[in-house]
Amino acid sequence: MEKGHHHHDPKEFSARMKACGVPDRVQEYMIRCTEFHTAPAPGVLIGAIMVDYALELLEANPEEKLFAVCETPKCLPDTLQVIAHSTTGNGRLTVLPIGKFAITVNRASDSSTAEGVRVWVDSEKLKNFPVIDMWYANSPQYQKHTMGTSLQEEIFRAKREILSTERVRVPVTGKLKWKPVICPSCGESVPDYLIVDGRCAACSSKKYYEKLL
């Protein structure tokens, strides 16, 4: 029985990458992303390849101040945070729950827009890689407990062959000016531009908790 991707032996993982011809730079990215994510999830491995590709097309250094948009909250945000240092906390990563395995990366800009590169997993190209295709399509035929190693190796061999790219223009939003406002429902302070119908979002549209007595 093959080991699923939730079982992780760092030595086996490194040996598998080398045997499949993964470039040294991308190997390092994959190792760092795996450590951050706590597992070599397929989405993280593909994400490392995607971010590396985007940086090359943008002719950017990962140490530059880079901004990114991620079109899914699954796996991909971690690769952008680890490799490009674009995080939600530093305001340089936007995660949109669109459901596409895609990213856009751009440099900082003083104008209202910036030119960037969008990279995505191309479903048509996946037809050449049956195991990745099964996993990506969430097919019941894919069994992670027995096909995890095969999937990993196919990702390593496919590299950029499953990806498509395009040049894009994205809007640039400067820092908003704001003042604190006290929510009349909870009595807590929030920025004025986040008030919804006179209340903070946690007391209205984005309420997610119930106070315990």
N, C-alpha and C positions, 0 to 999 in steps of 0.2 A: 504493500500500500504506500502510495506517495504521501508525503507530508503536506498538509494544507498550509496556506500562507500564514496561519496564526501560530504555527510552530516555527521558531526562528533560531537557526544556528549561524552566528556571524561568519564562521570560517567557511561553512558550506555556501553561504550566501555570496561571499566574496569570490570563492572559487567558481561558482556558477556564472557570475558576471564576467569574469575574465575568460572563461571557456566560451562564452557566447559573444565575445568581442565588444563588450561595452567599453567605451573610451574611459581612460583613467579619471578624467574630470567628472564625467557623469557618474562613475562608480562612487566617487567621493560624495557627490550630491545625494545619491541614493542612500548611502550609509547614514549621512547626517539627517536626511528626511525620515528615514526609518527609525532612527533613535528618537527623534522629536515626536513622531506619530505613535511610537511604541510598538509598531509592527510593520513588516514590509508589505503593506496592503497594495494590491495591484494598482489602485488609483494613485497612490503615492509614487510608485515606480514610474508609471506613465507620466505623472505630473512633473517629476524631475526632468524627464526627457523634454517635456513641453516647455518648461521654464528655460532650460538650457538653449533650446531652439529659438525661443523668443529673444533671448539676450543676444544670440548670434545675429539674428536678422536685424535687431535694433542697433547692432554694433555697440552694445553697452557692456559695461563692467558691472558685476553684481555689487560692487562697493559704491556705485553711484546712487544718487537719490532717485529711486524709481517708484512709479505709481502703478498699481495693478487693479484690474477688475477680474473677479472670478465668478463664473456663471453657475456655480454649484457650491453648496457648503460642504460637500463630501470630499475629503482627502486633498483636493487641489489647493485650498487655502494654506495648508501646512507647508507645501512645497514653495509657495511664493514667500512665505514668512522666513523660511530657513535659507533659501538661496538668494532671493532678491532683497531680503530685509524689509519687505513691504508688509506691514502688519495693521490690524484694525486699530491697535493702540496708538501707533504713530500717525494714523490718519492716511496712510498710503495704500491701504487695501480696502476695496469695496467688495463685499460678497453679495451677489444677487441670486436668489433662489429660482433661477430660470429653469434649471434642470439639464443644461448642456454642459458637457465636459469640455470647457473652453476657458481661455484666459486672454486678457489683453494687457500688454505692458507698455508703458510710455515714460519718457523723461518728464521732469518738471518743466513748466512753461509759464512765461510771464503774460502770455496772451489768453484769450478766452477759450482757446482750444489747443490740443496737442496732438501730434501725429504719433501713432503707436503701431504695434503689431499684435494681431489676434491669431491665436493658435488653437485648433480644436481637433478632437478625435473625429475622423471622417468615417462614417458608417460604411460607405462604399469600399473604402480601402481595407476595412476589417475583414472583408470577404476572403482576403488572401491569408488570413490568420484565424482559423476556425475556433481555437480555444479562446482567444481574446474575444472573438465575435460572440460566442456563447455567453461568456461572462458579462460582456458589456450589455447584451440584450436581456440580461437577467433570465436566461433560458433555464428551465428545469433540467435540461440535459447537463448543465455545468454543475459538477459536484466538487465543492471546494476542498473537501476532506481527502479526495483521491486525485484531483486534477490541479492542485495548487502549484506543484513544482512545474508541471507542464505549462501552466499559464505564465508563471514567472519566466521560464526560459523562452517562451514565445515572445513575451514583452521585450526581453533583452535582445533577441534576434531581430525583432521588427524595428526597434528603435523609432526613427522618424517616419518610417514607411506607412504608419497608420494615421499620420497627421496631415492637416491642410493648414494653410496660412493665408492671411490677407493683410494689407496695409489699411489702417483705419484712422479716423479722426475722432477724438473724444473731447467732451466739454471739460473745461478746467474750472473748478469752483474754489474761490478764495475763502479765507476764514470769515465766518459770519460774525457780525457784531451782535452782541446780545446783552441782556440784563437779567438778573435773577427775578423770578416771580414765585410767590408762595401759592401752592396748589390749595384751593379752599377745601378739598376733600380730605387730603392726607396731611396737610400742613407742612409738607416738605418743599424745599426750594428746587426749581428747575429753570433752565434757560427759557426765555419768553417764546422763542420760536418753536419750542416743543410742546406748547400748550395746545390741547385739542378740545374744542367745545368748552373752553373755560377751565379745564382740568388737565392735570398731567396725564400722559398716555397710560401710565400704570393704573390710573383710576378710571380710564375710559377704554380706548380702542385696543390697548396692549396689556390689559389687566391679566396677570398670570399667577397671582397668589391670593390666598385667603388668610386673613389674620386669625391666629389661634387665640382663644381666650385663656 
